[in-house]
Structure formats: C-alpha cells, structure tokens
Amino acid sequence: MDSPYRHELEIALQAIQAATAISLDVLHNLHLPPSATSPSPSPSPLHITKPDLSPVTVADLAIQTLLLTVLSSVFPTYAFIAEESSAELRASPALLTRVLALVRLHGSQNPLCAAPTADLDPASVLALLDRSATTPSPPPAPDTPTWIIDPIDGTQAFLRGHHYAINLALVISSSQTLAVVSLPLLSPPLTIRGSIPLTDSLLPLNPGPGTGILLFAVRSHGSFLLPLSSPTSPPLRLPNLTPVSPLRSVTATPAKVSSARPAIHAAVAARLGAEYPAVDLTGWVPRWCALALGLGDVCVWVYETRERSGKVWDHAGAMLIFEEVGGVVTDVDGRRIQRRNKMQPKSQRNSRMPISTGPATVQNPI
C-alpha cells in the first residue's frame, strides 16, 4: 500500500498478531478442559468484575500491556488511549504475575515484540497502563498522534467463547487515519459478501488453523482483509458496498447488551422492511466489521439514556474500515461523529448516537 503511514501499519499488523495469540491462549484455558497440551495453564483467575460490573479478563490486560509496550517502543512520542486501567492489577498481584507471564511468552515468539517485552517488569506494566488512561496527566497536545486500543471488544462474548475483536486505531488531528482489527474466530469463507446469518453462537470452542482474519484500513486508501493463517499473503481489498434488498440489520439483542433501546431498533428495521436481527453480535467492533464485509447493511443504535456516549475504543478504527468501503456514520440527526476520548456528535452530546448505514444511499430513508 502506497501510504505515508505504511510504517505504522506494518508495526500494527505485527503487534496485533502477537495480541491475537494471547487471546487464543486465554480462550483455550477458559473453554477447554485442562490438559498437558494447554499452552499456558492458569494458576490465577482468568477474569474479574470491575466496579461498574463489566467483566475484564487476563487477556484484556495482557493484550493492552503488550500493545502499549511495543507501540511505545517504536513510537515514543505518540499518545495512547486504551480501555483498561492499572487498578485491577494493583489489587491482585497474582493477576499481575499472570499478565506479565502471558506478555513475555507471546512477545518472545514474535520478532517485533521480543526485545521490548523481554525486560518488562511489574512496575513497567503498571506505568504503561497508567499512561494510557483516558484522562492522562498531563494531557497530550491536541495534534499528537494517538493510538487507541481496545484489547478485547466484546469481553462478555469472549467469556462465552463467542465473537470478539482486538481493535487498534491511529488518530491524527482528531481524524481516524489507520485501523487494524483482529477477528480471531471469524472464518474467511464467511466474509466475502456472505449470506450466512452471523451470530455469536455459530462458533466452535476450538477454532481450527484456518480460522481468523485481520482487517485493516488507511484513510483514503481503502479497506483490506488478510487471513490470520497467512498474514504475509497479498491482502484482499474489500469492494465498495452496494445496495441490497431486503436490507439486513446489524445489532446486539437485549440478551447480549442492556444499554440500548431495542424496541426502537426493531421498529426502525420494520419500517425499512429490513431483516432483524440479521447480524446479532455483542461487540461494537465485530458489528462495524460485519457492516464493512457486507454481512449486514444497516445499524441503528439508540442508547438507554441521553447522557450515555459511546467509548472511543469501541468505534475508532473499526468505524474507519466501514467508512473506507462507502459506509456512512452519523448521529440520529444526520451529524457526523466527533472522535475524542468519547464518540459524540460535533454539535452536542445527547443525540443518542450512532446511526450507521451503508451504502450511503441507505441513509436518507433511515
């Protein structure tokens, strides 16, 4: 790809492969019975609950640590925003030990990650997680290039052995510039304008060697797909979205997510004559990717309260992959979404965003 961000893209693609290996290691321990062949048997808890009652796994913390370690070693002047804090590790020395072991193990197996992770110690892990806090002190300058990390998007789904994603975005001057997403449980045959309904439950607990894809995009250069099993092969450029009929709705039903107004989602789909739900996924990043891959056509999302804003790591990056194939993303009043440490309309916060459509010709009816 002829892009001024080719170096950033190459580093991100290599780092996210090591992050994916961590996630599959932990997934194996969560869902398969212990055996002598387990990659790294777990002596400590694999998941805990944060004060807001959302789950966090050792995979979230280890992946975020690995990505922060590698990216900060290559791009020391860049800023970072990521989902997890150091609080859980400060409260649990056993969890910190487990995270450090995972980072060292999988870092050592990746040429890019081996050197920066080899000398990592507990204090460094805590400092890295503090550096990526959503309100760092001092805050970076507004024009500082910023990596945004969601180590596991769809943690609840991950705990069930369902679709999840690792999301990495580079934002420059408040604009999504680069995106790399790993979807470790999505099989490539399902991803080329497929007609198979995509739900969390259509998955084996022991993914085979051909499972998993990487999606990436650079602004104004398109979106691309690579199989995780052959990441050095020529990437497949995703085609631009085209109108289909009937439309297929992408959502997360109430059994998976309780923060929205599902009755409104269903009513809009009914008015559009859209299949609902055609794609039913817990995480926002897998939903954006389903839209970009043409597995669904429209997503309308209304939060339960007007005070709720989307979290930037759930959207930045994956949203760019959708936009680069012709997708349009606005709030319910048609305003573009602003990307800071939260996702919100440029003019005001309380418009119950986002509404996302693709291709662009679908937006006006909605």
C-alpha positions in Angstrom: 0.0 0.0 0.0 1.4 3.4 -1.0 0.6 5.4 2.1 2.6 7.8 4.3 1.6 5.6 7.2 3.0 2.4 5.8 5.4 2.0 8.7 2.7 2.4 11.4 0.6 -0.1 9.5 3.4 -2.7 9.3 4.1 -2.3 13.1 0.4 -2.5 14.0 -0.2 -5.7 11.9 2.8 -7.5 13.5 1.8 -6.4 17.1 -1.8 -7.4 16.7 -0.8 -10.9 15.7 1.0 -11.4 19.0 -2.0 -9.9 20.8 -4.2 -12.4 19.0 -2.1 -15.3 20.2 -2.6 -14.1 23.8 -6.3 -14.0 23.3 -6.5 -17.5 21.8 -4.3 -18.8 24.7 -6.6 -17.4 27.3 -9.7 -18.6 25.3 -8.3 -22.1 25.3 -8.0 -22.0 29.1 -11.5 -20.5 29.6 -13.4 -23.0 27.4 -11.4 -26.3 27.1 -10.7 -28.8 29.9 -7.2 -28.7 31.3 -4.7 -30.9 29.6 -1.0 -31.5 29.2 -1.2 -29.7 25.9 -2.7 -26.4 27.2 -0.4 -23.6 26.0 -0.1 -21.9 29.5 -2.1 -23.4 32.3 -3.7 -20.8 34.5 -2.8 -20.6 38.2 -4.8 -17.4 38.8 -8.2 -16.0 38.0 -8.8 -15.6 34.2 -11.5 -12.9 34.7 -12.7 -10.4 37.3 -15.5 -7.9 37.5 -14.8 -4.1 37.6 -16.6 -1.7 39.9 -19.1 -0.8 37.1 -19.9 -4.6 36.9 -18.3 -5.0 33.5 -16.0 -8.0 33.1 -12.3 -7.8 32.4 -10.1 -10.8 31.6 -6.4 -11.5 31.9 -6.5 -11.4 28.1 -7.7 -7.7 28.1 -4.9 -6.7 30.4 -2.1 -8.7 28.8 -3.1 -7.6 25.3 -3.2 -4.0 26.3 0.2 -4.3 28.0 1.8 -6.0 25.0 0.4 -3.4 22.5 1.4 -0.5 24.7 4.9 -1.9 25.2 5.6 -2.5 21.6 3.9 0.6 20.2 5.5 2.9 22.7 9.0 1.5 22.0 8.6 2.2 18.3 6.6 5.5 18.6 7.8 7.0 21.8 6.3 10.5 21.1 2.8 9.2 20.3 0.0 9.3 22.9 -2.2 6.4 23.9 -5.8 5.9 24.9 -7.0 2.4 26.0 -9.8 0.7 27.8 -8.2 -0.8 30.9 -6.5 0.8 33.8 -3.9 -0.5 36.3 -6.5 -0.7 39.1 -7.2 -4.4 38.8 -3.5 -5.4 38.6 -2.7 -3.2 41.6 -5.4 -5.0 43.6 -4.2 -8.5 42.5 -0.5 -9.4 42.5 -1.5 -12.9 41.2 -3.3 -11.3 38.2 -0.3 -9.0 37.5 2.0 -12.0 37.5 -0.2 -13.9 35.1 -0.4 -10.9 32.8 3.3 -10.4 32.8 3.9 -14.1 32.0 1.5 -14.0 29.0 3.1 -10.9 27.6 6.6 -12.4 27.9 5.6 -15.7 26.5 3.9 -14.4 23.4 6.2 -11.5 23.0 9.2 -13.8 22.8 7.6 -15.6 19.8 7.2 -12.5 17.7 10.3 -10.8 16.2 8.9 -7.3 16.7 7.7 -7.9 20.2 10.6 -10.0 21.6 13.0 -7.2 22.6 10.6 -4.7 24.1 8.8 -7.3 26.2 11.9 -9.3 27.4 12.8 -6.9 30.2 9.2 -5.9 31.2 8.7 -5.9 35.0 5.6 -5.4 37.2 6.3 -1.7 37.7 6.6 -1.1 34.0 3.3 -2.8 33.3 1.5 -0.6 35.8 3.1 2.5 34.4 2.1 1.6 30.9 -1.5 1.1 31.8 -1.5 4.4 33.7 0.0 6.1 30.6 -3.0 5.1 28.5 -5.6 6.3 30.9 -8.5 8.2 29.3 -7.6 11.3 31.3 -3.7 11.2 31.3 -1.8 13.8 33.3 -0.5 15.9 31.7 -2.9 15.6 28.7 -1.2 15.3 25.2 -1.3 18.2 22.8 -4.4 18.1 20.6 -2.4 17.3 17.4 -0.4 14.5 19.0 -0.8 11.2 17.0 -2.7 8.9 19.3 -3.0 5.1 19.3 -6.4 3.9 20.6 -6.6 0.4 21.8 -9.5 -1.9 22.7 -7.7 -5.1 23.8 -10.9 -7.3 23.8 -14.0 -5.8 22.3 -16.9 -7.9 23.4 -15.4 -9.2 26.6 -18.8 -10.8 27.6 -18.8 -12.6 24.3 -15.2 -13.7 24.8 -16.1 -15.2 28.1 -18.8 -17.3 26.4 -16.5 -18.3 23.5 -18.3 -16.1 21.0 -17.1 -13.5 18.5 -14.7 -10.8 19.8 -12.2 -8.4 18.3 -9.0 -6.7 19.0 -9.2 -3.1 17.8 -6.3 -0.7 17.1 -6.6 2.8 15.6 -4.3 5.7 15.0 -6.0 9.1 15.3 -4.2 12.2 13.9 -5.6 15.7 14.4 -8.9 14.1 15.6 -9.2 12.1 12.4 -9.2 8.3 12.2 -6.1 7.7 10.0 -5.3 4.0 10.3 -7.1 0.9 11.6 -6.2 -2.7 12.3 -8.7 -5.2 13.7 -8.2 -8.9 14.5 -11.3 -11.2 14.4 -9.8 -14.4 15.6 -13.0 -16.6 15.4 -14.4 -15.4 12.0 -13.7 -17.7 9.2 -12.6 -16.2 5.8 -15.3 -18.0 3.8 -18.0 -16.1 5.7 -16.5 -12.8 5.0 -16.9 -12.1 1.2 -20.4 -10.8 0.9 -21.7 -13.9 2.6 -25.3 -14.8 3.1 -24.9 -16.9 6.2 -26.6 -15.2 9.2 -23.8 -14.1 11.6 -24.4 -14.6 15.3 -22.3 -15.1 18.3 -23.4 -18.7 18.7 -22.2 -20.1 15.3 -18.8 -20.9 16.6 -16.7 -23.9 17.6 -15.0 -23.6 21.0 -11.8 -24.9 19.5 -11.1 -22.8 16.4 -9.2 -24.5 13.6 -6.0 -23.4 12.0 -7.7 -21.6 9.1 -9.9 -19.5 11.4 -9.5 -15.8 11.9 -9.0 -12.7 9.8 -7.3 -9.3 10.0 -9.0 -6.2 8.6 -7.1 -3.0 8.1 -7.6 0.4 6.5 -5.8 3.7 5.9 -7.8 6.8 5.2 -8.4 7.3 1.5 -6.7 4.1 0.7 -9.4 1.5 1.2 -10.0 -1.5 3.5 -8.3 -4.8 3.2 -8.5 -8.4 4.5 -5.8 -10.9 5.5 -6.3 -14.5 6.8 -4.6 -14.8 10.2 -3.2 -18.1 9.0 -1.2 -16.3 6.2 -0.7 -12.7 7.2 2.1 -12.2 4.7 0.0 -13.1 1.7 -1.3 -10.4 -0.6 -4.2 -8.6 1.1 -7.7 -8.7 -0.4 -9.2 -5.3 -1.0 -12.8 -5.1 0.2 -15.2 -4.0 -2.5 -17.3 -0.9 -2.0 -20.8 -1.5 -0.6 -23.7 -1.8 -3.0 -27.4 -1.5 -2.3 -29.2 -4.8 -1.5 -32.8 -5.7 -0.9 -34.1 -6.6 1.6 -31.8 -4.8 4.0 -30.2 -6.8 6.8 -30.0 -5.2 10.3 -26.8 -5.4 12.4 -27.5 -5.2 16.2 -27.0 -6.7 19.6 -30.2 -8.1 21.0 -31.2 -7.4 24.7 -29.9 -10.8 25.8 -26.4 -9.6 24.9 -26.5 -5.8 25.7 -28.7 -3.9 28.0 -27.6 -0.3 27.4 -29.9 0.5 24.4 -33.5 0.8 23.3 -34.1 -2.4 21.3 -37.8 -1.6 20.7 -36.7 1.5 18.7 -34.1 -0.6 16.8 -36.8 -3.2 15.9 -39.3 -0.5 14.9 -36.9 1.2 12.5 -36.0 -2.1 10.9 -39.7 -2.9 10.4 -40.3 0.5 8.8 -37.4 -0.2 6.4 -38.5 -3.7 5.7 -35.1 -5.0 7.0 -34.4 -8.4 8.4 -34.0 -8.0 12.2 -31.7 -9.1 13.5 -29.7 -10.5 10.6 -26.4 -10.0 12.4 -26.5 -10.3 16.2 -23.2 -9.6 17.9 -22.2 -8.4 21.3 -19.2 -6.2 20.5 -19.3 -2.9 18.6 -16.1 -3.7 16.7 -17.4 -7.0 15.2 -20.6 -5.1 14.2 -18.6 -2.5 12.4 -16.7 -5.2 10.6 -19.8 -7.1 9.7 -21.1 -3.9 8.0 -17.8 -3.4 6.2 -17.7 -7.0 5.0 -21.3 -6.7 3.6 -22.7 -9.3 6.0 -25.3 -6.7 7.1 -26.4 -3.4 5.7 -27.7 -1.1 8.4 -27.2 -0.5 12.1 -29.3 1.9 14.2 -28.3 2.3 17.8 -30.2 4.3 20.5 -28.7 4.3 24.0 -30.9 3.9 27.0 -30.2 7.4 28.2 -29.2 10.7 26.5 -26.3 11.1 28.9 -24.6 8.0 27.5 -21.8 8.4 25.0 -20.0 5.7 23.1 -16.5 4.9 24.1 -13.9 5.8 21.6 -12.1 2.4 21.7 -15.3 0.6 20.7 -15.6 2.6 17.5 -12.4 4.4 16.2 -10.6 2.2 13.8 -13.3 -0.3 13.1 -15.5 2.6 12.0 -12.8 3.7 9.5 -12.8 0.2 7.9 -16.6 0.6 7.4 -16.2 4.2 6.0 -13.5 3.2 3.6 -15.9 0.8 1.7 -18.5 3.5 1.4 -20.3 3.4 4.8 -21.8 6.5 6.3 -21.9 7.1 10.1 -23.9 9.8 11.7 -26.0 10.5 14.8 -29.8 10.3 14.6 -30.0 13.9 13.3 -27.6 13.2 10.5 -24.5 14.8 12.1 -21.1 13.3 11.7 -19.4 11.8 14.8 -16.6 13.5 16.5 -13.7 11.3 17.8 -12.2 12.4 21.0 -11.9 10.2 24.1 -15.7 9.6 23.7 -17.7 9.3 20.5 -20.2 12.2 20.2 -21.8 14.5 17.6 -19.8 17.6 16.8 -22.6 19.9 17.9 -23.9 18.2 21.1 -23.6 15.1 23.1 -27.1 14.0 23.8 -28.4 12.8 20.4 -28.4 9.1 21.1 -25.7 8.1 18.6 -24.7 6.4 16.4 -26.8 5.6 13.5 -24.7 3.9 10.9 -25.6 3.0 7.3 -24.0 1.5 4.3 -24.0 2.1 1.5 -24.6 5.9 1.6 -27.9 5.6 -0.4 -29.5 3.8 2.6 -29.0 6.8 5.0 -31.8 9.1 3.8 -34.7 6.6 4.3 -33.4 6.0 7.8 
